[in-house]
């Protein structure tokens, strides 16, 4: 993908490079792109720094789901150490074209929780991404656990009220789940983080664009000092 001369780099954070156009995406009613998703997941991995938590970048989750060669996938996944984490968070995109960068029309979140040996799919738009989430579940589960993992659609996931905030809901849910896990979680497998997501995400999603913009500006300011 080419970039215009006025779309310069504004921030390098961990392995993510943000550009001026990413601020425009956050400023308006726009579908979040891969870079914004990857940036905030990377930020959450810093805030909740623990080998027990793995937040997978969109490009890696996409390749796991769509890689046509099982042997190549084994070599690709092995360094990620997915089998060593207790909580894994995967962004799901409905793009099916491996030759199309940043394609797709919908973001959702797939979560693996080792204590329950289960994958949970949070979809903020009436289960629209169910097929894509199941495809990722089937591709990644052999590399995450020793078998018997359960897939579950979380029907009580808060729903977006427009056609462009799916990425915001993905990030809001990821934030709540990371906070739940870092706070010790609960013993009841049937409850897990579901109540926290249901009660917290709607209001959090309303303000998350502004929160991320403020975070980016703060990081830019800190780097310039």
Buried (B, 14 or more C-beta within 10 A) or exposed (E): EEEEEEEEEBBEBEEBBBBBBBBEBBEEEBBBBBBBBBBBBBBBBEEBEEEEBBBBBBBBBBBBBBBEEEEEBEEBBEEBEBBEBBBBBBBBBBBBEEEEEBBBBBBBBBBBBBEBBBBBBBBBBEBBBBEBBBBBBEBBBBBBBEEEBEBEBBEEBBEBEEEBBBBBBBBBBBBBBBBBBBEEBEEEEEEBBBEBBBEBBBEBBEEBBEBBBEBBEEBBEEEEE
